[in-house]
Amino acid sequence: MKYIFGPISSRRFGMSLGIDLSPDEKSCNFDCIYCELDRADKVTKIKNPPKIEDILKDVEVGIQKYDFDVLTITANGEPTLYPYLDKLIDELKKFNKKLLILSNSSTINNPTIRQTLKKLDIVKLSLDSVNEKTFKKIDRPHKDIQLKDIINGLKEFRKIYTKELIIEVLVVKGINDKIDEFKALNDVLNEINPTRVDISTIDRPPAYDVEPVEYEKLFELSKEIKNQHIFIASRQNLSNKKESFSKEEILTTLKKRPFTESDIKNIFDDTTQQIFFEMLENGLLKEEVVANTKFFTTKL
């Protein structure tokens, strides 16, 4: 099957069956330094876009063959460059599966694109920096793309989209890994008010000679993002030194920022984890699922 792949187990979205809208070649209007795909010229449309009926045939086979949580629309590049995306989404909705798209946000200032993405159950949009210089250095956008337009588009999209909006920030060592970057990012994120913020780093061999940051650094930076559900997406773990919290400190921490299951494992020491699970059993804490990811917070 040419147009689907997986299912793939994702800690962020559950079991995902992917739909690739550009299987033959990379088609993207960014040239991100961390991209796992080979370098390629930046484009504004997908060349030789596949026919909707051919994509649907593969999806139908995948649905019959596999058990999964979400249908994920992606591409070897940027899926919103696919010219028939609106019609494709209409057809995919007939399968009664949760629909997710993974986009770099480059087209979100286009009102037509916003109306199209509004139809989806989960929309994941990237925002690696709100600093123009850093944005151009890390995402290397097409010359017609401006950061201010992306930020404006994200704010406008949130006004019409009431479902699960995920903003992903990918951190590259020495580029967007500064506290000041995340303080500025926090201001913009609070204006957008997404459902969840995913903070990640390089996970696969990148196109350029750049490096990931450690989990500890991601966690440190995440503290600058206030009043948001944060998921730290990393295969790395914290060092052997984990933090010790009292009952009161657990309550204060989770009130300010809900923790995921991986946060509990990676941040709390064994004694703190025992206290945490006793509090959960005694009803002092609660679970909530945000965009297919479980969080723990207080009941207060």
C-alpha positions as CSV (number, residue, x, y, z in Angstrom):
1,M,0.0,0.0,0.0
2,K,1.5,3.3,-1.1
3,Y,-0.4,5.9,0.8
4,I,-0.6,4.5,4.3
5,F,1.9,3.4,6.9
6,G,1.8,1.9,10.4
7,P,0.0,1.6,12.7
8,I,2.6,3.2,14.8
9,S,2.4,3.4,18.6
10,S,2.6,7.1,19.7
11,R,2.8,8.2,23.3
12,R,1.1,11.4,22.3
13,F,-1.8,10.1,20.2
14,G,-2.1,6.3,20.8
15,M,-2.0,3.9,17.9
16,S,-1.8,5.8,14.7
17,L,-2.4,4.8,11.0
18,G,-0.5,7.3,8.9
19,I,-1.6,8.7,5.5
20,D,1.2,10.1,3.4
21,L,0.1,12.7,0.9
22,S,3.5,13.0,-0.8
23,P,5.0,9.5,-0.9
24,D,7.2,9.9,-3.9
25,E,9.3,12.9,-2.8
26,K,9.7,15.5,-0.1
27,S,7.3,18.4,-0.6
28,C,7.7,21.1,2.0
29,N,7.9,24.9,2.3
30,F,10.3,24.6,5.2
31,D,13.8,23.2,5.3
32,C,14.0,22.5,9.0
33,I,17.5,21.9,10.3
34,Y,16.2,19.0,12.4
35,C,14.2,17.3,9.7
36,E,14.7,13.5,9.4
37,L,14.1,13.7,5.6
38,D,16.9,14.5,3.2
39,R,17.4,18.1,2.2
40,A,15.3,19.3,-0.7
41,D,14.3,22.5,-2.4
42,K,11.4,24.4,-0.7
43,V,8.1,24.2,-2.6
44,T,4.7,25.7,-2.2
45,K,2.7,22.7,-3.5
46,I,2.9,19.0,-3.6
47,K,4.1,17.8,-7.0
48,N,2.0,15.1,-8.7
49,P,-0.5,14.9,-5.8
50,P,-2.2,11.5,-5.4
51,K,-5.8,11.1,-6.4
52,I,-8.3,11.0,-3.5
53,E,-9.8,7.7,-4.6
54,D,-6.4,6.0,-4.6
55,I,-5.7,7.3,-1.0
56,L,-9.2,6.1,0.1
57,K,-8.6,2.6,-1.3
58,D,-5.5,2.2,0.8
59,V,-7.2,3.7,3.9
60,E,-10.1,1.3,3.6
61,V,-7.7,-1.7,3.4
62,G,-5.9,-0.4,6.5
63,I,-9.1,0.1,8.5
64,Q,-10.1,-3.5,7.7
65,K,-6.7,-4.9,8.6
66,Y,-5.5,-2.9,11.6
67,D,-6.8,-1.7,15.0
68,F,-5.8,1.9,15.8
69,D,-6.9,5.1,17.5
70,V,-6.3,7.8,15.0
71,L,-5.9,8.4,11.3
72,T,-3.0,10.7,10.9
73,I,-2.7,13.0,7.9
74,T,0.9,13.8,7.1
75,A,3.4,13.9,4.2
76,N,7.0,13.7,3.2
77,G,6.8,17.4,3.9
78,E,3.8,19.6,4.6
79,P,0.3,18.0,4.2
80,T,-1.6,21.3,3.9
81,L,0.2,21.8,0.5
82,Y,-2.0,18.9,-0.8
83,P,-4.5,20.7,-3.1
84,Y,-7.5,18.4,-2.4
85,L,-7.1,18.3,1.4
86,D,-10.6,19.7,2.1
87,K,-12.3,17.1,-0.1
88,L,-10.1,14.3,1.3
89,I,-11.0,15.2,4.9
90,D,-14.7,15.1,4.0
91,E,-14.2,11.6,2.6
92,L,-12.1,10.4,5.5
93,K,-14.7,11.4,8.0
94,K,-17.0,8.8,6.5
95,F,-14.8,6.1,8.1
96,N,-15.8,7.3,11.5
97,K,-12.2,7.4,12.8
98,K,-10.6,10.2,14.8
99,L,-8.7,12.4,12.4
100,L,-5.4,14.1,13.2
101,I,-3.1,16.3,11.0
102,L,0.6,17.0,11.6
103,S,1.4,20.4,10.1
104,N,4.3,22.9,10.4
105,S,1.8,25.8,10.7
106,S,3.1,27.5,7.5
107,T,-0.3,27.9,5.9
108,I,-2.4,28.6,9.0
109,N,-2.8,32.3,8.1
110,N,-4.8,31.2,5.1
111,P,-8.6,31.4,6.0
112,T,-9.4,28.5,3.6
113,I,-6.8,26.3,5.3
114,R,-8.2,27.2,8.7
115,Q,-11.8,26.2,7.6
116,T,-10.4,22.9,6.3
117,L,-8.5,22.1,9.5
118,K,-11.5,23.0,11.5
119,K,-13.1,19.7,10.4
120,L,-10.5,17.6,12.1
121,D,-10.6,16.0,15.6
122,I,-7.0,16.9,16.5
123,V,-4.7,19.5,14.9
124,K,-1.0,19.5,15.7
125,L,0.8,22.6,14.6
126,S,4.4,23.5,15.1
127,L,5.8,26.7,16.7
128,D,9.5,26.3,17.3
129,S,10.1,30.0,18.2
130,V,8.4,33.3,18.3
131,N,11.6,35.1,17.6
132,E,12.0,35.9,13.8
133,K,15.8,35.4,13.7
134,T,15.5,32.0,15.5
135,F,12.5,30.9,13.5
136,K,14.4,31.5,10.2
137,K,17.5,29.7,11.6
138,I,15.7,26.6,12.8
139,D,12.8,26.2,10.3
140,R,14.4,27.8,7.2
141,P,11.1,28.8,5.6
142,H,10.2,29.6,2.1
143,K,10.9,33.3,1.4
144,D,7.1,34.1,1.3
145,I,6.5,32.8,4.8
146,Q,6.6,35.3,7.7
147,L,6.5,34.3,11.4
148,K,4.1,37.1,12.3
149,D,1.6,35.6,9.8
150,I,1.9,32.2,11.4
151,I,1.4,33.6,14.9
152,N,-1.6,35.6,13.7
153,G,-3.0,32.5,11.9
154,L,-2.7,30.4,15.0
155,K,-4.6,32.9,17.1
156,E,-7.3,33.2,14.4
157,F,-7.6,29.5,14.1
158,R,-8.1,29.0,17.8
159,K,-11.1,31.4,17.6
160,I,-13.0,29.0,15.4
161,Y,-11.5,25.7,16.5
162,T,-12.9,24.3,19.7
163,K,-11.5,20.7,19.6
164,E,-8.0,19.4,20.4
165,L,-5.3,21.9,19.3
166,I,-1.7,20.8,20.0
167,I,1.2,23.1,19.6
168,E,4.6,21.4,19.2
169,V,7.9,23.0,20.0
170,L,11.0,21.2,18.9
171,V,14.2,22.2,20.7
172,V,17.6,22.2,19.1
173,K,20.8,22.6,21.1
174,G,22.3,26.0,21.0
175,I,19.4,27.6,18.9
176,N,16.0,27.7,20.6
177,D,17.0,26.2,24.0
178,K,17.3,29.5,25.9
179,I,15.0,30.6,28.8
180,D,14.3,33.9,27.1
181,E,13.0,32.0,24.1
182,F,10.5,30.1,26.2
183,K,9.4,33.2,28.2
184,A,8.5,34.9,24.9
185,L,6.9,31.6,23.7
186,N,4.8,31.5,26.9
187,D,3.3,34.9,26.1
188,V,2.2,33.8,22.7
189,L,0.9,30.4,23.8
190,N,-1.3,32.0,26.4
191,E,-2.8,34.1,23.7
192,I,-3.4,31.0,21.5
193,N,-4.6,28.8,24.5
194,P,-4.0,25.4,22.9
195,T,-5.3,22.2,24.4
196,R,-1.8,20.9,24.9
197,V,1.8,21.9,24.3
198,D,4.3,19.2,23.2
199,I,8.0,20.0,23.9
200,S,10.4,17.7,22.1
201,T,13.9,17.5,20.7
202,I,15.7,15.7,17.8
203,D,14.8,12.0,17.9
204,R,16.2,10.7,14.6
205,P,19.2,11.6,12.5
206,P,18.7,15.1,11.2
207,A,19.3,16.6,7.8
208,Y,21.8,19.1,9.2
209,D,24.6,18.9,11.8
210,V,22.6,19.8,14.9
211,E,22.1,18.1,18.2
212,P,19.3,17.4,20.6
213,V,19.0,18.6,24.2
214,E,18.8,16.4,27.3
215,Y,15.5,15.6,29.0
216,E,16.6,17.7,31.9
217,K,16.8,20.7,29.7
218,L,13.4,20.2,28.2
219,F,11.9,20.0,31.7
220,E,13.7,23.1,32.7
221,L,12.4,25.0,29.7
222,S,8.9,23.7,30.2
223,K,8.7,25.5,33.5
224,E,8.5,28.7,31.6
225,I,5.3,27.7,29.9
226,K,2.5,28.6,32.4
227,N,-1.2,27.5,32.6
228,Q,-0.8,24.8,29.9
229,H,-1.0,21.1,29.7
230,I,2.6,20.1,28.7
231,F,3.8,16.9,27.3
232,I,7.6,16.4,27.1
233,A,8.1,14.0,24.1
234,S,11.5,12.4,24.6
235,R,13.0,8.9,24.5
236,Q,15.6,10.1,27.0
237,N,15.1,9.8,30.8
238,L,16.3,11.9,33.6
239,S,19.5,11.0,35.3
240,N,19.5,8.8,38.3
241,K,18.9,11.8,40.6
242,K,15.2,12.3,40.8
243,E,13.3,14.8,42.8
244,S,11.8,14.2,46.3
245,F,8.4,15.9,46.9
246,S,6.2,16.1,50.0
247,K,2.4,15.7,49.7
248,E,2.0,19.5,49.8
249,E,4.7,20.0,47.2
250,I,3.0,17.5,44.9
251,L,-0.3,19.4,45.2
252,T,1.4,22.7,44.6
253,T,3.3,21.4,41.6
254,L,0.3,19.6,39.9
255,K,-1.9,22.6,40.5
256,K,0.5,24.8,38.5
257,R,1.2,22.2,35.9
258,P,-0.4,18.8,35.3
259,F,2.0,15.9,34.9
260,T,1.9,13.0,32.4
261,E,2.6,9.4,33.4
262,S,6.1,9.8,32.0
263,D,6.7,12.9,34.1
264,I,5.7,11.0,37.2
265,K,8.2,8.2,36.3
266,N,11.0,10.5,35.3
267,I,10.8,13.3,37.8
268,F,9.6,11.8,41.1
269,D,11.8,9.5,43.2
270,D,10.4,6.2,44.5
271,T,9.2,7.6,47.8
272,T,7.4,10.5,46.0
273,Q,5.8,8.1,43.6
274,Q,4.4,6.1,46.5
275,I,3.0,9.2,48.0
276,F,1.6,10.3,44.6
277,F,-0.3,7.0,44.1
278,E,-1.7,7.0,47.6
279,M,-3.0,10.5,47.0
280,L,-4.5,9.4,43.7
281,E,-6.1,6.4,45.4
282,N,-7.5,8.6,48.1
283,G,-9.1,11.0,45.6
284,L,-6.9,14.0,46.2
285,L,-5.7,13.9,42.6
286,K,-7.6,13.3,39.3
287,E,-6.8,12.0,35.9
288,E,-7.8,13.8,32.7
289,V,-7.2,12.8,29.1
290,V,-6.1,15.6,26.8
291,A,-5.7,14.7,23.1
292,N,-5.3,11.0,23.9
293,T,-2.7,11.7,26.6
294,K,-3.3,11.1,30.3
295,F,-2.5,13.9,32.7
296,F,-2.7,14.1,36.5
297,T,-3.7,17.2,38.3
298,T,-5.4,18.3,41.6
299,K,-9.1,18.3,42.3
300,L,-8.9,21.9,43.7
